[in-house]
Structures are given as structure tokens and as C-alpha cells.
């Protein structure tokens, strides 16, 4: 029988994950806050919002790799 191979959730090794997170944080610091009209504020995710979500997801994987 074949041994079960454990699959990485993110597809990144620990070092790759750390490097990606570092680069995303640098990118986030360079962004100028976006002005979103009040009528669009509810339904529109800005690039900054999506980037913040991605950073939070990667941070959770760094802190708890089993999640």
C-alpha cells in the first residue's frame, strides 16, 4: 500500500509563506487609502480590503499551520 502523503494547505513551505507574507505587508504599507463613495461602501471590496484579508489568512496559517 502507498503511504498517505500529507498535503500542505497553502501550497507554500514555511519559508515561502513567511516571504510571501513579508512582501504583502510591504505592499500594504505603500498603498494610499482609497476613497469609496458611501453608496458603494457596502457592496465594494477595495484592493486594500482584499489584501488585508489575504494577509490575515496567511498570518493565521503561520500561527496555526493546521487550520
C-alpha positions as CSV (number, residue, x, y, z in Angstrom):
1,X,0.0,0.0,0.0
2,X,1.0,3.6,-0.5
3,X,1.7,5.8,2.5
4,X,-0.7,8.7,2.8
5,X,1.1,11.9,1.9
6,X,0.2,15.0,3.9
7,X,-0.8,17.8,1.7
8,X,0.1,21.4,2.6
9,X,-3.0,23.6,2.9
10,X,-1.5,26.8,1.4
11,X,0.7,25.0,-1.1
12,X,3.7,27.0,0.3
13,X,6.5,25.8,2.5
14,X,7.1,27.6,5.8
15,X,9.9,29.8,4.3
16,X,7.8,30.6,1.2
17,X,4.8,31.5,3.4
18,X,6.9,33.9,5.5
19,X,8.5,35.5,2.4
20,X,5.1,36.0,0.8
21,X,3.6,37.5,4.0
22,X,6.6,39.9,4.3
23,X,6.1,41.1,0.7
24,X,2.3,41.5,1.1
25,X,2.9,43.6,4.2
26,X,5.4,45.8,2.3
27,X,2.9,46.2,-0.5
28,X,0.1,47.1,2.0
29,X,2.3,49.9,3.5
30,X,2.8,51.5,0.1
31,X,-0.9,51.8,-0.7
32,X,-2.7,55.1,-0.5
33,X,-6.1,54.8,1.3
34,X,-8.9,54.5,-1.2
35,X,-11.9,56.9,-1.1
36,X,-15.0,54.8,-1.5
37,X,-18.3,56.7,-2.1
38,X,-20.9,56.0,0.7
39,X,-23.3,54.5,-1.8
40,X,-20.7,51.9,-2.9
41,X,-19.2,51.3,0.6
42,X,-21.4,48.3,1.4
43,X,-21.0,46.3,-1.8
44,X,-17.5,47.1,-2.9
45,X,-14.4,45.4,-1.6
46,X,-11.4,47.5,-2.3
47,X,-8.0,46.2,-3.2
48,X,-6.8,47.2,0.3
49,X,-9.6,45.2,1.9
50,X,-8.8,42.1,-0.2
51,X,-5.1,42.5,0.6
52,X,-5.9,42.8,4.4
53,X,-8.0,39.6,4.2
54,X,-5.2,37.8,2.4
55,X,-2.6,38.9,5.0
56,X,-4.9,37.8,7.8
57,X,-5.4,34.4,6.2
58,X,-1.6,33.9,5.8
59,X,-0.9,35.1,9.3
60,X,-3.4,32.5,10.6
61,X,-1.6,29.8,8.7
62,X,1.8,30.9,10.0
63,X,0.5,31.0,13.6
64,X,-1.5,27.7,13.4
65,X,-0.5,25.6,10.4
66,X,-3.2,23.0,11.0
67,X,-6.0,25.5,10.3
